[in-house]
Amino acid sequence: MKDGIVVIVITVIMIVATIILGIVLSSVISDMDYGTKQGIVIDKDYSSAHTYTSYTTSYVGDSTIRIPHQEYVDEKYRIRIEKVEDGKTKNRWLEVTEEEYNSLNIGDRYGGYEGE
């Protein structure tokens, strides 16, 4: 019985690790595909600082113990930029400083973009 549970736990861990690796690699490839971080600001997003609680679950004998962990997330300022390169429209989100966020409006050029 315990061997079966161990196999299931290991399988779940491997699946989660594979998904995380896929997300990280797609992000890196997306960054490489976009090229220089220049473009027209097409959207803005602000996320306030906040905390959330996650739990670590441990099993001791027949008992389950859940240990809470408080996590703090800093505020984030993001802009979405778009550019046309070789006839292809590309866009991506960038994290920027508060000052950059406040100084940029939708339609502004970002990063010295000289395109359309």
C-alpha positions as a Python dict, from the first residue, in 0.01 Angstrom:
ca = {
    (1, 'M'): (0, 0, 0),
    (2, 'K'): (271, 249, 98),
    (3, 'D'): (478, 157, -211),
    (4, 'G'): (179, 241, -430),
    (5, 'I'): (139, 580, -264),
    (6, 'V'): (510, 655, -309),
    (7, 'V'): (486, 574, -680),
    (8, 'I'): (183, 800, -717),
    (9, 'V'): (355, 1086, -532),
    (10, 'I'): (669, 1052, -745),
    (11, 'T'): (459, 1043, -1064),
    (12, 'V'): (270, 1358, -962),
    (13, 'I'): (596, 1536, -879),
    (14, 'M'): (741, 1442, -1218),
    (15, 'I'): (429, 1566, -1400),
    (16, 'V'): (432, 1898, -1212),
    (17, 'A'): (806, 1941, -1277),
    (18, 'T'): (752, 1875, -1649),
    (19, 'I'): (473, 2133, -1665),
    (20, 'I'): (686, 2393, -1486),
    (21, 'L'): (981, 2325, -1716),
    (22, 'G'): (753, 2365, -2020),
    (23, 'I'): (625, 2700, -1893),
    (24, 'V'): (978, 2827, -1824),
    (25, 'L'): (1106, 2715, -2164),
    (26, 'S'): (812, 2868, -2350),
    (27, 'S'): (877, 3197, -2170),
    (28, 'V'): (1246, 3192, -2268),
    (29, 'I'): (1161, 3106, -2628),
    (30, 'S'): (899, 3384, -2633),
    (31, 'D'): (1161, 3632, -2508),
    (32, 'M'): (1404, 3522, -2778),
    (33, 'D'): (1133, 3538, -3046),
    (34, 'Y'): (1030, 3892, -2953),
    (35, 'G'): (1383, 4030, -2980),
    (36, 'T'): (1469, 4382, -2859),
    (37, 'K'): (1228, 4512, -2597),
    (38, 'Q'): (1085, 4793, -2806),
    (39, 'G'): (734, 4864, -2924),
    (40, 'I'): (411, 5056, -2884),
    (41, 'V'): (241, 5034, -2543),
    (42, 'I'): (-92, 4856, -2602),
    (43, 'D'): (-194, 4772, -2242),
    (44, 'K'): (-96, 4836, -1881),
    (45, 'D'): (-143, 4626, -1568),
    (46, 'Y'): (-84, 4697, -1198),
    (47, 'S'): (-92, 4432, -923),
    (48, 'S'): (-81, 4557, -565),
    (49, 'A'): (144, 4401, -304),
    (50, 'H'): (-25, 4121, -114),
    (51, 'T'): (26, 3813, 97),
    (52, 'Y'): (-118, 3469, 57),
    (53, 'T'): (-101, 3147, 250),
    (54, 'S'): (28, 2823, 106),
    (55, 'Y'): (46, 2494, 289),
    (56, 'T'): (299, 2214, 315),
    (57, 'T'): (139, 1879, 387),
    (58, 'S'): (329, 1617, 583),
    (59, 'Y'): (223, 1268, 677),
    (60, 'V'): (327, 1123, 1013),
    (61, 'G'): (199, 772, 1062),
    (62, 'D'): (-176, 789, 1004),
    (63, 'S'): (-188, 1165, 1069),
    (64, 'T'): (-182, 1449, 818),
    (65, 'I'): (-16, 1775, 920),
    (66, 'R'): (-67, 2096, 721),
    (67, 'I'): (186, 2369, 791),
    (68, 'P'): (87, 2720, 673),
    (69, 'H'): (343, 2949, 509),
    (70, 'Q'): (277, 3320, 459),
    (71, 'E'): (411, 3442, 124),
    (72, 'Y'): (458, 3809, 37),
    (73, 'V'): (432, 3926, -324),
    (74, 'D'): (568, 4270, -420),
    (75, 'E'): (360, 4508, -628),
    (76, 'K'): (410, 4475, -1003),
    (77, 'Y'): (390, 4728, -1281),
    (78, 'R'): (363, 4579, -1630),
    (79, 'I'): (312, 4708, -1981),
    (80, 'R'): (226, 4515, -2295),
    (81, 'I'): (418, 4626, -2600),
    (82, 'E'): (367, 4542, -2964),
    (83, 'K'): (576, 4579, -3276),
    (84, 'V'): (574, 4476, -3639),
    (85, 'E'): (891, 4305, -3757),
    (86, 'D'): (935, 4145, -4098),
    (87, 'G'): (560, 4172, -4154),
    (88, 'K'): (483, 3982, -3832),
    (89, 'T'): (306, 4146, -3536),
    (90, 'K'): (461, 4053, -3203),
    (91, 'N'): (358, 4150, -2849),
    (92, 'R'): (466, 4072, -2495),
    (93, 'W'): (433, 4181, -2133),
    (94, 'L'): (724, 4358, -1963),
    (95, 'E'): (770, 4436, -1596),
    (96, 'V'): (869, 4802, -1555),
    (97, 'T'): (942, 5041, -1267),
    (98, 'E'): (665, 5248, -1108),
    (99, 'E'): (814, 5559, -1267),
    (100, 'E'): (813, 5406, -1615),
    (101, 'Y'): (458, 5278, -1564),
    (102, 'N'): (330, 5620, -1459),
    (103, 'S'): (508, 5802, -1742),
    (104, 'L'): (379, 5573, -2019),
    (105, 'N'): (35, 5587, -2180),
    (106, 'I'): (-126, 5345, -2421),
    (107, 'G'): (-2, 5439, -2767),
    (108, 'D'): (339, 5563, -2647),
    (109, 'R'): (659, 5427, -2797),
    (110, 'Y'): (874, 5220, -2561),
    (111, 'G'): (1247, 5144, -2582),
    (112, 'G'): (1324, 5370, -2877),
    (113, 'Y'): (1080, 5191, -3111),
    (114, 'E'): (1077, 5357, -3453),
    (115, 'G'): (825, 5125, -3625),
    (116, 'E'): (476, 5191, -3753),
}
